[in-house]
Amino acid sequence: MVYSNDGFTWTPSGGRREGLPTIGVVQPSSHFVFTNNPDTTVQDIIYDVLVIGAGYAGLVASRDLATQGKKTLLLEARDRLGGRTWHATINGFNYEMGGTWIHWHMPHIYREVSMYGLHDDWIVTQNPGGKEDYFTTVIGDEQRTFSHEDEADMCGRVYRIFCNLDGDDLRHSWKYAFGTDQSPELMAGWDKLSCQDRLNQVRDQLSAEEVGVLESQLMQMAGTTLDKIGLVGALRWWILGGHTGTGLNDIALHTRLRSGQSELHRRIFEHAVSTGNLSYQFKAPVQHIDQDTASGIVTVTTRDGSTFRGRSVICTVPINVLSSITFSPPLPADKVEAVQSSMTVNRCNKVHVDLNGPDYLSWSSLASPGKGLISAFGDHLTPADNSHLVCFGPDPATPLGLSLDNIDAVKDALVHLLPRSKQADAVFNRIVSHDWNKDEFANGTWYFPPPHATTKYLKVLQRPHGNVYFASADWSDGWCGWIDGAVQSGMQTARQVMLEQQKERDEDGRLLHVYTREKQAQCITRATNAVSDRLMDASECVHVCPA
Ligand SMILES: Cc1cc2nc3c(=O)[nH]c(=O)nc-3n(C[C@H](O)[C@H](O)[C@H](O)COP(=O)(O)OP(=O)(O)OC[C@H]3O[C@@H](n4cnc5c(N)ncnc54)[C@H](O)[C@@H]3O)c2cc1C
């Protein structure tokens, strides 16, 4: 299998090795269609759409455009598909390096799973039956053990107290999980608060142990200290989990694809390629986006100086790296402010640890403050029957986090979570991770908003800049920050671009409706047909007929 430059693995015998094998690497790294004419160069072509970024948002947008006949060019900085979601395969085991758990209650990604025949390809993370079949908490110096039933009860109870701002579990004030414009006054009030502010409001309803459990849950959600985490992000997850204490866990930490996320990326990508409309270039970081205001043509320049032209651009780079791209004309001031003020606060570490032996299959843990990791839990056995644990730790830049360069610190942090009587027996077979915080094309992990971001900036982030459109999980509706949000945003933005490209303007600035020939013929006879009425004000619309 081909190695990506991303990720690393550590073993006792081999030490640390950079790069991981994954089916996500695309070779050869470029492919250009529409260049059959020997006199035509890539630079001569004006693509219908240039898509920047081959994560879920960019892949879905590219596929939707290519299957609709749009000449599309996909430009990706890395050597692989998937962006913040990808899996590596080592000794027959799939390690999900980023986005992992998806569910049929996530409608957009489930459509992809089912469309590409992966609807029976699930495995469940939380399996019963291991020897250490219980939940360990380490709050301060005190370690305690609970059954998994008590774990669900305690974690659900404290999260519910935290989210129940209106005494009704937000069932009426935030009814529709995919919208943020309900109860605007309440929402604006909540959005001013950090999770620390809210914890201070409910602290007297909780025991010291429950405060510790809640703190570690929130830090696992958002990867940093509670003062930086926007309350609305935590409330949104509550709503998406079905307004129950355990719903989120059942949906968002339960099922993953047996064949791995990169398998689904390949299927989406190969579908797009099979149309003959998709060109692509990997290892091509975009540096500059220039729009010619007269012609509307957008020119994109990559780090090596190559230029590509398109009628529209869909930019899907994560919010934390968007400012590494320059725009001409520049982004408007409100958009610049939105990007700067809404960056994801989440800079967590996700670490895979294989412990010798099968005992930890069904073990789970939470710590506050922990020693660099705040949670670890069993997720299957490797083919050699060792326990595979997934661990999360907060931002290394805070006193609570750890540097992934320090393997001994990673081991110590996990040992701190393990049941005390077993700590001396722990044998580390393998550690696998990717340092998302040092990754220049991510600079953080999944999106989690700071206070103020959702009500003030979400719509501004979603707004196009001339012919440049923006799609990302980071500013999606619904499962914002999740894989589902990336798919939703990619799908919606591709459609928005296609609709926009059906419109053109005449010399007086009036909208010309440009359709297929068949559609144009219909328009001649039915100039005020219902479709056009719906799309735009008929008084400023002229239909063009075929020559
Ligand atoms: C550790 C971790 C765990 C997660 N766990 C889950 C989970 O269990 N479930 C879940 O639903 N979600 C999870 N997520 C979130 C999910 O992975 C992301 O929300 C989703 O993958 C984002 O997709 P995207 O297409 O919006 O952005 P990205 O995947 O980041 O795609 C953007 C692409 O743009 C590229 N790019 C960046 N800069 C440039 C440039 N200058 N030029 C060209 N290309 C560029 C990047 O390389 C990348 O490929 C997790 C994320 C992380 C990091």
The ligand as an SDF file (V2000), in Angstrom:
LIG
                    3D

 53 58  0  0  0  0  0  0  0  0999 V2000
   -9.1590   13.9910   14.9670 C   0  0  0  0  0  0  0  0  0  0  0  0
  -10.5060   14.2130   14.3410 C   0  0  0  0  0  0  0  0  0  0  0  0
  -11.5780   13.4190   14.7170 C   0  0  0  0  0  0  0  0  0  0  0  0
  -12.8380   13.6090   14.1560 C   0  0  0  0  0  0  0  0  0  0  0  0
  -13.8770   12.7690   14.4650 N   0  0  0  0  0  0  0  0  0  0  0  0
  -15.0610   12.8490   13.8010 C   0  0  0  0  0  0  0  0  0  0  0  0
  -16.0500   11.8350   13.9190 C   0  0  0  0  0  0  0  0  0  0  0  0
  -15.8500   10.8320   14.6100 O   0  0  0  0  0  0  0  0  0  0  0  0
  -17.2070   11.9840   13.2160 N   0  0  0  0  0  0  0  0  0  0  0  0
  -17.4220   13.0550   12.3960 C   0  0  0  0  0  0  0  0  0  0  0  0
  -18.4950   13.1350   11.7790 O   0  0  0  0  0  0  0  0  0  0  0  0
  -16.4760   14.0230   12.2360 N   0  0  0  0  0  0  0  0  0  0  0  0
  -15.3050   13.9220   12.8990 C   0  0  0  0  0  0  0  0  0  0  0  0
  -14.3120   14.8340   12.6750 N   0  0  0  0  0  0  0  0  0  0  0  0
  -14.6160   15.9940   11.8260 C   0  0  0  0  0  0  0  0  0  0  0  0
  -14.5310   15.6760   10.3380 C   0  0  0  0  0  0  0  0  0  0  0  0
  -13.3810   14.9200   10.1000 O   0  0  0  0  0  0  0  0  0  0  0  0
  -14.4540   16.9970    9.5560 C   0  0  0  0  0  0  0  0  0  0  0  0
  -15.4950   17.8530    9.9470 O   0  0  0  0  0  0  0  0  0  0  0  0
  -14.5850   16.7970    8.0550 C   0  0  0  0  0  0  0  0  0  0  0  0
  -13.7300   15.7870    7.6000 O   0  0  0  0  0  0  0  0  0  0  0  0
  -14.2460   18.1170    7.3680 C   0  0  0  0  0  0  0  0  0  0  0  0
  -14.4130   17.9870    5.9730 O   0  0  0  0  0  0  0  0  0  0  0  0
  -14.1970   19.2570    5.0320 P   0  0  0  0  0  0  0  0  0  0  0  0
  -14.2330   18.7570    3.6380 O   0  0  0  0  0  0  0  0  0  0  0  0
  -15.0990   20.3460    5.4240 O   0  0  0  0  0  0  0  0  0  0  0  0
  -12.7150   19.7770    5.4000 O   0  0  0  0  0  0  0  0  0  0  0  0
  -11.3310   19.0150    5.2150 P   0  0  0  0  0  0  0  0  0  0  0  0
  -11.5260   17.5460    5.3790 O   0  0  0  0  0  0  0  0  0  0  0  0
  -10.3460   19.6560    6.0870 O   0  0  0  0  0  0  0  0  0  0  0  0
  -10.9730   19.2620    3.6800 O   0  0  0  0  0  0  0  0  0  0  0  0
  -10.3330   20.4360    3.2550 C   0  0  0  0  0  0  0  0  0  0  0  0
   -9.2510   20.0620    2.2620 C   0  0  0  0  0  0  0  0  0  0  0  0
   -8.6160   21.2680    1.8380 O   0  0  0  0  0  0  0  0  0  0  0  0
   -7.2330   20.9800    1.6870 C   0  0  0  0  0  0  0  0  0  0  0  0
   -6.4920   22.2330    1.7280 N   0  0  0  0  0  0  0  0  0  0  0  0
   -6.1970   23.0120    2.7920 C   0  0  0  0  0  0  0  0  0  0  0  0
   -5.5200   24.1010    2.4010 N   0  0  0  0  0  0  0  0  0  0  0  0
   -5.3680   24.0060    1.0550 C   0  0  0  0  0  0  0  0  0  0  0  0
   -4.7590   24.8200    0.0710 C   0  0  0  0  0  0  0  0  0  0  0  0
   -4.1690   25.9760    0.3770 N   0  0  0  0  0  0  0  0  0  0  0  0
   -4.7980   24.4090   -1.2180 N   0  0  0  0  0  0  0  0  0  0  0  0
   -5.4090   23.2340   -1.5690 C   0  0  0  0  0  0  0  0  0  0  0  0
   -6.0010   22.4320   -0.6760 N   0  0  0  0  0  0  0  0  0  0  0  0
   -5.9860   22.8150    0.6240 C   0  0  0  0  0  0  0  0  0  0  0  0
   -6.9170   20.0650    2.8540 C   0  0  0  0  0  0  0  0  0  0  0  0
   -5.7360   19.3560    2.6350 O   0  0  0  0  0  0  0  0  0  0  0  0
   -8.1550   19.1800    2.8770 C   0  0  0  0  0  0  0  0  0  0  0  0
   -7.9770   18.0300    2.0970 O   0  0  0  0  0  0  0  0  0  0  0  0
  -13.0370   14.6500   13.2040 C   0  0  0  0  0  0  0  0  0  0  0  0
  -11.9440   15.4310   12.8140 C   0  0  0  0  0  0  0  0  0  0  0  0
  -10.6950   15.2110   13.3520 C   0  0  0  0  0  0  0  0  0  0  0  0
   -9.5320   16.0250   12.8720 C   0  0  0  0  0  0  0  0  0  0  0  0
  1  2  1  0
  2  3  1  0
  2 52  2  0
  3  4  2  0
  4  5  1  0
  4 50  1  0
  5  6  2  0
  6  7  1  0
  6 13  1  0
  7  8  2  0
  7  9  1  0
  9 10  1  0
 10 11  2  0
 10 12  1  0
 12 13  2  0
 13 14  1  0
 14 15  1  0
 14 50  1  0
 15 16  1  0
 16 17  1  0
 16 18  1  0
 18 19  1  0
 18 20  1  0
 20 21  1  0
 20 22  1  0
 22 23  1  0
 23 24  1  0
 24 25  2  0
 24 26  1  0
 24 27  1  0
 27 28  1  0
 28 29  2  0
 28 30  1  0
 28 31  1  0
 31 32  1  0
 32 33  1  0
 33 34  1  0
 33 48  1  0
 34 35  1  0
 35 36  1  0
 35 46  1  0
 36 37  1  0
 36 45  1  0
 37 38  2  0
 38 39  1  0
 39 40  1  0
 39 45  2  0
 40 41  1  0
 40 42  2  0
 42 43  1  0
 43 44  2  0
 44 45  1  0
 46 47  1  0
 46 48  1  0
 48 49  1  0
 50 51  2  0
 51 52  1  0
 52 53  1  0
M  END
$$$$
